[in-house]
Amino acid sequence: MDEEEDEVTDLKLQLFHNTVREHIIFLLLILMLYFSSYVVVCRFRRRDRDDLYSNDEDEVLIYRISFWLCTFTLAVAEGAAMLLPVSIASNEVLLLYPNSYYVKWLNSSLIQGLWNHVFLFSNLSLFIFLPFVYLFSESTGFVGYKKGILARVYETFTVFMLMAIIVLVLTAVLSAVFGIEKFQFFWFLNLGSVHLPFLYSCVSFLGVILMLICTPYGFVRLFGVVNQVLARPMLMRDVNEEFSAFYMEEASVKRKLAHIELHNVSISEANNGHGRAFNGSRRPLNYLSQPLLQHSLHLYQRKPLTGNMDEHQHQLNERLKELYSERKELDKMRKSSTFQRTFVYPLAMLLLLFCTAVTILLVVQNTLELLIGIKALPLSTRQFTLGISSLSKLGPVGAAMEVCLIFYLGATSVVGFYSMPFMRNVRPKWRKTSLPQLMLNCGFMLVLSSALPLLSRIIGITNFDLLGDFGAIEWLGNFQIVLLYNLVFGTTTALCLVNKFTAPVRRELRARLVENYVLFTNYMSFIN
């Protein structure tokens, strides 16, 4: 009996130590993610007095609380984006070192708890923290109450509860319409078990649809980003000579613009007589004598100006902008190292092409397997155990490739999302982003990051099952939705890439066809 009691005590003690260790690891991960998110948000937030009112202590407190919760939301978004890569890497580590003492802490319970914590904090951030922070920052207090922080808290809590009731009622109605649950009188008793997961599944579905739009466009846009960041190789080009030519043409355009300005000034002097005209430095020009002004005009003028002066000046300004951007690009190529131009740029482009091609092939393979019936749907409710077998046919190499492709999908979705025309006014700017913009961007990042594991599993990037409540999202078990998503994703990605790489050829062919058509029509009119 004593031995059995000792064994039970040892098991309870071991379970207690495992639980404490897991919570310590979760706390360390949250602190690391929060610190990295804090650095990112500090880089973008605006530091003028439009956001931080130093004369009002209440405004300072509200701003700090809002800033902390925005940073926490971004930390949760980073954790959601790293769920699949961390899980895949942990499974391969346990397969490579099954008996190692240093990886005893890495087990299925830890990974399962990580997925559950991210799911919980994602719901809290989306449906509680961000709405409350926005209402809190915009509140002023009820009329008739004493101004202060408590009045703003009361107003925020009241408005938030009214919005929460409206959203929950709509969620209950939608769940009854879609057959998730029959509408009952005590429907609010199933709030945590039915309605909140259903609401999060709706948000995740919107996030996956958003990634369907952004990711194919991000594949194309990422090539442009690499072209902007890295200098292209100089093949059969003399960059110094081209830079000098652009510099001289830019100086010529500036002289023409100065000539037009002096011409306008001379007309103004002639019309106003001895009136006072001002130049860009606000100095009066009537101190110049008329012969001296005519002499300065002749310095720039080679032939008299004719035609529409405003249109000519607009064309020169546009050409000046083009010359400035081209000269800046050539200057970057001049200052870049030979190693960067010769090796880094081709390697980066090859990596992008390789990752994009592998992604398209995996989508095609996943679509065919779904049609044949080999591949199971992403919906998963079974318990997964780490370290049993590798989920990739290539072993650790295939797992590393899957992790790289997941991060690549995340990067392309973010680049494509912020390259959309409707995101032009919301896009964060370096040290110029206001607090409401920070809230909105953190919410967008959380939606995209929460949809990234679903996207990776739907299109067949990995076979790792979605753990926790992520794998219990109802629409993942719909065959028509999953198959249609794969077809649309693969088709749009292929069309975007074909349009990207064949656009110069098509423009040249169109120009040649138009030129030949004009020559043919002129020739026929000449014969007739």
C-alpha positions in Angstrom: 0.0 0.0 0.0 2.8 2.4 0.9 4.5 1.8 -2.5 1.2 2.5 -4.4 0.7 5.7 -2.4 4.3 6.7 -3.2 3.7 6.1 -6.9 0.5 8.1 -6.8 2.3 10.9 -5.0 5.2 10.8 -7.5 2.7 11.0 -10.4 0.9 14.0 -8.8 4.2 15.7 -8.0 5.5 15.1 -11.6 2.2 16.5 -13.0 2.5 19.5 -10.8 6.1 20.1 -11.9 5.1 19.7 -15.6 2.3 22.2 -15.1 4.5 24.8 -13.4 7.2 24.3 -16.1 4.7 24.8 -18.9 3.3 28.0 -17.4 6.9 29.3 -16.9 7.6 28.6 -20.6 4.3 30.3 -21.6 5.2 33.4 -19.5 8.7 33.6 -21.1 7.3 33.3 -24.6 4.7 36.0 -23.9 7.4 38.3 -22.5 9.6 37.7 -25.6 6.8 38.3 -28.0 5.6 41.4 -26.1 9.1 42.9 -26.1 9.5 42.4 -29.9 6.0 43.8 -30.5 6.8 46.8 -28.3 9.9 47.6 -30.4 7.9 47.4 -33.6 5.0 49.6 -32.3 7.5 52.1 -30.9 9.0 52.4 -34.4 5.7 53.4 -35.9 3.8 55.3 -33.3 3.6 59.1 -33.5 5.3 61.0 -30.8 3.9 64.4 -31.1 1.2 66.0 -28.9 -1.6 64.9 -31.1 -1.6 61.5 -29.4 0.2 62.1 -26.1 -1.3 65.0 -24.2 1.4 65.7 -21.6 -0.8 68.3 -19.8 -3.6 65.9 -18.9 -2.9 63.0 -16.7 -6.1 61.2 -17.7 -5.2 61.3 -21.3 -1.7 60.1 -20.6 -3.1 57.1 -18.6 -5.6 56.3 -21.4 -2.9 56.5 -24.0 -0.6 54.2 -22.1 -3.3 51.6 -21.5 -4.3 51.7 -25.2 -0.6 51.4 -26.2 -0.1 48.4 -23.9 -3.1 46.6 -25.2 -2.2 47.3 -28.9 1.3 45.9 -28.2 -0.3 42.8 -26.5 -2.5 42.3 -29.6 0.5 42.4 -31.9 2.3 39.9 -29.6 -0.7 37.5 -29.9 -0.5 38.0 -33.7 3.1 37.0 -33.7 2.3 33.9 -31.6 -0.5 32.9 -34.0 1.9 33.2 -36.9 4.4 31.0 -35.2 2.1 28.2 -34.2 2.6 25.8 -37.1 6.4 26.5 -37.5 7.0 25.8 -33.8 4.9 22.7 -33.8 6.5 21.3 -36.9 10.0 22.0 -35.6 9.2 20.5 -32.2 7.9 17.2 -33.8 11.1 16.9 -35.8 13.3 17.7 -32.8 11.6 14.9 -30.8 12.1 12.5 -33.7 15.8 13.3 -34.0 16.6 13.3 -30.2 13.9 11.0 -28.6 16.0 10.2 -25.5 17.8 13.5 -25.0 17.6 15.0 -21.5 17.5 18.6 -22.8 14.3 18.2 -24.7 12.3 16.4 -22.1 10.3 19.6 -21.5 9.1 19.5 -25.1 6.0 17.4 -25.2 2.5 17.3 -26.7 0.9 18.9 -23.6 3.1 22.0 -24.1 2.3 22.4 -27.8 -1.4 21.8 -27.1 -1.4 24.4 -24.4 0.3 26.8 -26.7 -2.4 26.5 -29.3 -5.1 26.8 -26.7 -3.5 30.0 -25.2 -3.2 31.6 -28.6 -6.8 30.8 -29.4 -8.0 32.3 -26.1 -5.9 35.4 -26.4 -6.9 35.9 -30.0 -10.6 35.9 -28.9 -9.9 38.3 -26.1 -7.9 40.7 -28.2 -10.4 40.7 -31.1 -13.6 40.9 -29.2 -12.7 42.6 -25.9 -9.4 44.4 -25.8 -9.3 46.3 -29.1 -13.0 47.4 -29.0 -12.7 48.4 -25.4 -9.5 50.4 -26.0 -11.0 52.2 -29.0 -14.1 53.1 -27.1 -12.0 54.1 -24.1 -9.8 56.4 -26.1 -12.8 58.1 -27.8 -15.0 58.5 -24.7 -15.6 61.8 -22.9 -17.9 60.8 -20.1 -21.7 61.0 -19.6 -23.3 64.4 -19.6 -23.9 65.6 -16.0 -21.1 63.5 -14.4 -17.9 64.9 -13.1 -15.2 64.8 -15.7 -12.5 62.2 -15.0 -11.2 58.8 -15.7 -14.1 57.0 -13.9 -16.7 58.8 -16.0 -15.0 57.7 -19.2 -14.7 54.1 -17.8 -18.5 54.1 -17.1 -19.3 55.3 -20.6 -16.9 52.9 -22.2 -18.3 49.9 -20.3 -21.9 50.9 -21.1 -21.3 51.3 -24.8 -19.2 48.2 -24.9 -21.9 46.1 -23.2 -24.6 47.4 -25.6 -22.3 46.5 -28.6 -21.6 43.1 -27.1 -25.3 42.3 -26.7 -26.0 43.2 -30.3 -23.1 41.1 -31.6 -24.0 38.1 -29.5 -27.7 38.2 -30.5 -26.6 38.4 -34.2 -24.2 35.5 -33.6 -27.0 33.4 -32.0 -29.3 34.1 -35.0 -26.6 33.2 -37.5 -25.7 30.0 -35.6 -29.4 29.1 -35.7 -29.7 29.9 -39.4 -26.6 27.9 -40.4 -27.8 25.0 -38.2 -25.0 25.1 -35.7 -27.5 25.1 -32.8 -31.2 25.3 -32.4 -32.3 28.7 -31.1 -33.4 28.3 -27.4 -34.6 30.7 -24.8 -31.5 30.2 -22.6 -29.2 30.5 -25.6 -26.7 32.7 -23.6 -25.8 29.7 -21.4 -23.8 28.3 -24.4 -21.9 31.5 -24.8 -18.4 30.1 -24.3 -18.9 26.7 -25.8 -20.9 27.6 -29.0 -21.3 31.3 -29.8 -17.8 32.6 -29.2 -16.1 29.8 -31.2 -18.7 30.3 -34.0 -18.0 34.1 -34.0 -14.3 33.4 -34.2 -14.8 30.9 -37.0 -16.6 33.7 -38.9 -13.7 36.0 -38.3 -11.2 33.4 -39.4 -13.2 32.7 -42.5 -13.1 36.4 -43.4 -9.3 36.3 -42.7 -8.8 33.3 -45.0 -10.9 35.1 -47.8 -8.7 38.2 -47.3 -5.6 36.1 -47.6 -7.0 34.6 -50.8 -7.1 38.1 -52.2 -3.8 39.4 -50.8 -1.5 36.4 -51.1 -1.4 36.0 -54.9 -1.0 39.8 -55.3 1.8 39.6 -52.6 3.7 37.0 -54.7 3.9 39.5 -57.5 4.5 42.5 -55.3 7.4 40.9 -53.4 9.5 40.8 -56.6 9.0 44.5 -56.8 10.1 45.0 -53.2 13.3 43.0 -53.8 14.0 45.2 -56.9 13.6 48.3 -54.7 15.7 47.0 -51.8 18.5 45.3 -53.7 20.6 46.6 -56.6 20.3 44.8 -59.8 23.4 43.5 -61.6 24.9 45.7 -64.3 25.1 43.6 -67.4 26.8 45.4 -70.4 26.1 48.8 -68.8 28.2 51.8 -67.9 26.4 53.1 -64.8 28.7 56.1 -64.4 28.0 57.2 -68.0 24.3 56.8 -67.6 24.4 58.7 -64.3 26.2 61.6 -65.9 23.8 61.6 -68.8 20.8 61.7 -66.5 22.5 64.4 -64.4 23.0 66.6 -67.4 19.5 66.1 -68.7 18.1 67.0 -65.2 20.2 70.2 -65.2 18.8 71.0 -68.7 15.2 70.5 -67.5 15.9 72.7 -64.5 17.2 75.5 -66.8 14.1 75.2 -69.0 11.9 75.5 -65.9 13.9 78.5 -64.7 13.5 80.1 -68.2 9.7 79.6 -68.0 9.6 81.2 -64.6 11.6 84.2 -65.7 9.4 84.5 -68.8 6.3 84.6 -66.6 8.0 87.2 -64.3 8.8 89.4 -67.3 5.2 89.2 -68.5 4.0 90.1 -65.0 6.4 93.1 -64.9 5.3 94.3 -68.3 1.6 94.0 -67.4 2.0 95.6 -64.0 4.3 98.4 -65.0 6.2 99.4 -61.9 4.2 97.0 -59.7 5.9 94.6 -57.3 6.3 90.9 -58.2 7.8 88.4 -55.9 9.9 85.4 -56.5 10.3 82.2 -54.5 12.3 84.0 -51.8 9.7 86.8 -51.5 12.1 89.5 -52.6 10.8 92.3 -54.9 11.8 92.0 -58.5 11.3 95.7 -59.4 14.9 96.4 -58.3 16.0 94.7 -61.6 16.1 97.0 -64.5 14.3 96.0 -67.7 17.5 95.5 -69.8 19.1 93.3 -67.0 15.9 91.2 -66.9 15.9 90.8 -70.7 19.6 89.9 -70.6 18.9 87.1 -68.0 16.2 85.8 -70.2 18.5 85.5 -73.2 20.9 83.4 -71.1 18.3 80.6 -70.9 16.4 81.2 -74.1 17.6 79.6 -77.4 14.4 79.9 -79.2 11.2 81.8 -78.3 8.6 80.1 -76.3 5.4 79.2 -78.1 2.3 77.2 -77.3 0.7 76.5 -74.0 3.1 77.5 -71.2 1.3 75.7 -68.4 1.2 72.4 -70.3 4.9 72.7 -71.2 5.8 73.4 -67.6 3.7 70.4 -66.3 5.5 68.1 -68.8 8.9 69.4 -67.7 8.0 68.8 -64.0 6.9 65.3 -64.7 10.1 64.6 -66.6 12.1 66.1 -63.8 10.5 63.6 -61.3 11.3 60.7 -63.6 14.9 61.8 -64.0 15.2 62.2 -60.3 13.9 58.7 -59.6 16.1 57.1 -62.3 19.2 59.0 -61.2 18.5 57.9 -57.6 18.3 54.3 -58.8 21.5 54.6 -60.7 23.2 56.2 -57.7 22.1 53.2 -55.6 23.6 50.9 -58.2 26.9 52.8 -58.2 27.2 52.7 -54.4 26.2 49.0 -54.1 28.9 46.4 -53.7 29.8 43.9 -56.5 28.9 41.0 -54.2 25.4 42.3 -53.7 24.8 42.9 -57.4 26.4 39.7 -58.6 25.3 37.2 -56.0 22.7 38.5 -53.5 20.2 39.9 -56.0 20.2 36.7 -58.3 20.0 34.5 -55.2 17.1 36.4 -53.7 15.2 36.3 -57.0 15.8 32.6 -57.4 14.6 31.9 -53.9 11.4 33.8 -54.6 10.8 31.9 -57.8 11.6 28.6 -56.1 9.2 29.2 -53.1 6.5 30.4 -55.4 6.8 27.5 -57.8 6.8 25.0 -54.9 3.7 26.6 -53.4 1.8 26.3 -56.7 2.9 22.7 -57.1 1.8 21.9 -53.6 -1.6 23.5 -54.2 -2.1 21.5 -57.4 -1.1 18.3 -55.6 -3.4 19.0 -52.8 -6.3 19.8 -55.2 -5.8 16.5 -57.0 -5.6 14.5 -53.8 -8.8 16.1 -52.6 -10.6 15.2 -55.8 -9.3 11.6 -55.7 -10.1 11.2 -52.0 -6.6 10.6 -50.7 -6.3 13.8 -48.7 -8.4 14.3 -45.6 -10.1 17.6 -44.9 -8.4 20.1 -42.5 -11.0 19.6 -39.8 -9.4 17.7 -36.9 -10.7 16.8 -33.5 -8.4 13.9 -32.6 -5.6 14.1 -30.1 -2.2 14.5 -31.7 1.0 13.2 -30.1 4.4 14.7 -31.0 7.4 12.6 -31.8 5.6 9.6 -33.3 6.4 10.0 -37.0 7.5 12.7 -39.4 4.7 14.4 -41.3 6.9 15.2 -44.3 8.0 12.6 -46.8 11.4 14.3 -47.0 12.0 14.1 -43.2 13.7 17.1 -41.5 14.5 18.7 -44.9 10.9 18.6 -45.9 9.8 20.0 -42.5 12.3 22.8 -42.8 10.9 23.6 -46.2 7.4 23.6 -44.9 8.4 26.1 -42.2 10.1 28.4 -44.8 7.0 28.2 -47.0 4.7 29.1 -44.1 6.8 32.2 -43.3 6.9 33.0 -47.0 3.1 32.8 -47.2 2.8 35.1 -44.2 5.2 37.6 -45.7 3.5 37.6 -49.1 0.0 38.1 -47.5 1.3 41.1 -45.4 3.0 42.7 -48.4 0.0 42.1 -50.7 -2.4 43.4 -48.0 -0.6 46.7 -47.5 -0.1 47.1 -51.3 -3.9 47.1 -51.9 -5.3 50.5 -53.0 -7.9 50.6 -50.1 -5.0 50.3 -47.5 -3.3 53.5 -48.7 -4.7 55.6 -45.9 -4.4 53.0 -43.2 -0.9 51.8 -44.0 1.4 52.5 -41.0 4.2 55.1 -41.5 7.5 55.4 -39.8 7.0 57.4 -36.6 3.8 59.0 -38.1 1.1 56.5 -37.1 -1.7 57.7 -34.8 -3.2 55.6 -32.0 -6.4 54.7 -33.9 -4.3 53.6 -36.9 -2.2 51.4 -34.6 -5.3 49.7 -33.2 -6.6 49.1 -36.7 -3.3 47.7 -38.0 -2.9 45.5 -34.9 -6.4 44.1 -35.5 -5.6 43.4 -39.2 -2.3 41.7 -38.3 -4.1 39.5 -35.7 -6.8 38.5 -38.3 -4.2 37.6 -40.9 -1.9 35.8 -38.4 -4.9 33.7 -37.1 -5.8 32.8 -40.6 -2.2 31.7 -41.6 -2.4 28.2 -39.9 -5.8 27.7 -41.6 -4.4 28.8 -45.0 -1.3 26.6 -44.7 -3.5 23.5 -43.8 -6.2 24.2 -46.5 -3.8 24.5 -49.5 -1.7 21.5 -48.3 1.6 23.3 -47.3 1.8 20.9 -44.3 0.0 17.8 -43.0 0.3 18.9 -39.4 -3.2 18.9 -37.8 -4.7 22.0 -36.5 -4.7 21.6 -32.7 -7.1 22.8 -30.1 -10.1 24.9 -31.1 -8.4 25.8 -34.4 -9.1 22.3 -35.7 -12.7 22.4 -34.6 -13.8 25.2 -36.8 -16.9 24.0 -38.6 -16.3 25.2 -42.1 -13.0 23.4 -42.4 -15.0 20.2 -42.8 -16.9 21.5 -45.9 -15.5 19.8 -49.0 -16.9 22.3 -51.5 -15.3 25.3 -49.6 -11.9 23.7 -49.3 -11.8 22.5 -52.9 -13.0 25.8 -54.3 -10.5 27.6 -52.2 -7.6 25.5 -53.6 -8.8 26.0 -57.2 -9.2 29.8 -56.8 -5.9 30.2 -55.0 -3.9 28.2 -57.5 -5.5 29.8 -60.5 -5.1 33.4 -59.3 -1.5 32.9 -58.2 -0.6 31.4 -61.6 -2.4 34.2 -63.5 -0.8 36.9 -61.4 2.7 35.5 -62.0 2.1 35.1 -65.8 0.8 38.7 -65.9 3.9 39.9 -64.0 6.5 38.2 -66.2 4.9 38.5 -69.6 3.7 42.2 -69.2 6.9 43.7 -70.8 6.7 41.3 -73.7 3.0 42.0 -74.3 3.6 45.7 -74.1 6.3 45.5 -76.7 4.2 43.3 -79.0 1.3 45.6 -78.7 3.5 48.6 -79.6 5.0 46.8 -82.6 1.5 45.7 -83.8 0.2 49.3 -83.5 3.3 50.6 -85.3 2.9 48.1 -88.2 -0.8 48.8 -88.4 -0.1 52.6 -88.8 2.5 51.9 -91.4 0.2 49.6 -93.3 -2.7 52.1 -93.3 -0.3 54.9 -94.4 1.0 52.7 -97.2 -2.6 51.8 -98.4 -3.7 55.4 -98.3 -0.6 56.4 -100.3 -1.4 53.7 -102.9 -5.0 54.8 -103.2 
